Structure formats: C-alpha cells, structure tokens
C-alpha cells in the first residue's frame, strides 16, 4: 500500500509559487495577445476585401486545425530559422498561444458583431459617423456584452493551455512540478498538488463565468 506524504512538498513551496506566478503572468500575456490577434482577424473576416477575408480565414484555420503542442515546438525551433530572430522559450510560447487563442477569439468576436442588428450601424452612418466610428461607438459596446461569457470560457482554456509550455522549459507550474517530482521522488504527491493548484485558481473563475452567463441569459 502506497503511503502518501505531502509534507515533503513544503520544501518546494517557493518553487511552486514561482511556477504559479509564471503561469498566471503567461496567461495574462497570451489572453491579451490573443484578443488583439482575434480582433484583427475578425475585422479581416468582416471586411469587404476578398483578399483580407482569405488571409484571415487561412490564419484562423491554420491555427485551429493544428495541435497547439506542435505550434509551440514549431515557433521555438522553426520560426528563428525562417526569420533569423532568436526567440526565448517564453517569447515563443506567447507567440504560439496568442495566435492559437486568437483563432478562437476571432470567431467569438465576429459572431458577436454580426449578432447586432445592421440597422444600428446604418443609423450611425446616417448620423454622419464613419464606418470605423460606428463600429467603435455603437456596434462593439453592444457586441462585447454578448461576447463576454464565450471570451472568458476561452480564456480559461488558455490558462490550461499554458501547461504545455513546460516542453520548452518555461518555468511554469507544471515545469516546476516536474523538478520537484524528480528531486523528491514523490511524483504522486507533486502532481496531485499541481492539479489542486490549477483547481483552486480556476474553480472560482469558472463559477464566476457560469454566474455571468446565467445573468446574461436571463437578461436576454
């Protein structure tokens, strides 16, 4: 019978804390980057240019239809060869995860925008607004409220996707857990603690998103 002993993990508490800080910081970076990428590609999909639509659609399908782990490895090893720019593991991780998340954010943003009645945009144009101004002041504020639940759910997935950056030796929670497991010879306790840490961070956010989604559904 295996005897559990979590007390040995106390020695590695600062290692786990550093991993949590890195994971949360990386999540913030890739969520913001993904939202920026998603907004740009969504605008491309909604533009009147066939070329922009084709480029945006190709980008979305490229990142949605390939595994994120492959994208991480490709960005770290292949992108520097093609561009001549050396990338740190953290930089490569942010680029890959931002593009991957952006491909999903894009469809959420596009769906939110097209859900707004076209008459509201036309009313703004009739008042003398430019298409960009009408989009910024009339369409996007209303669409954002409808997007929030889906955007937050995707951001939760982004948080979990950061666990894959350990393959590039980024010192996130999983990577620090690997170090603790190898050093302590207690992999069961270590990875259980890692799983609990993810649960403690994500459960309140998930409950908040569910509450927001229920409120939005009721208001709608």
C-alpha positions, 0 to 999 in steps of 0.5 A: 500500500502506497503511503502518501506524504505531502509534507515533503512538498513544503520544501518546494513551496517557493518553487511552486509559487514561482511556477504559479506566478509564471503561469498566471503572468503567461496567461495574462500575456497570451489572453491579451495577445490573443484578443488583439490577434482575434480582433484583427482577424475578425475585422479581416473576416468582416471586411469587404476585401476578398483578399483580407477575408482569405488571409484571415480565414487561412490564419484562423484555420491554420491555427485551429486545425493544428495541435497547439503542442506542435505550434509551440515546438514549431515557433521555438525551433522553426520560426528563428530559422525562417526569420533569423530572430532568436526567440526565448522559450517564453517569447515563443510560447506567447507567440504560439498561444496568442495566435492559437487563442486568437483563432478562437477569439476571432470567431467569438468576436465576429459572431458577436458583431454580426449578432447586432442588428445592421440597422444600428450601424446604418443609423450611425452612418446616417448620423454622419459617423464613419464606418470605423466610428460606428463600429467603435461607438455603437456596434462593439459596446453592444457586441462585447456584452454578448461576447463576454461569457464565450471570451472568458470560457476561452480564456480559461482554456488558455490558462490550461493551455499554458501547461504545455509550455513546460516542453520548452522549459518555461518555468511554469507550474507544471515545469516546476512540478516536474523538478520537484517530482524528480528531486523528491521522488514523490511524483504522486504527491507533486502532481496531485498538488499541481492539479489542486493548484490549477483547481483552486485558481480556476474553480472560482473563475469558472463559477464566476463565468457560469454566474455571468452567463446565467445573468446574461441569459436571463437578461436576454 
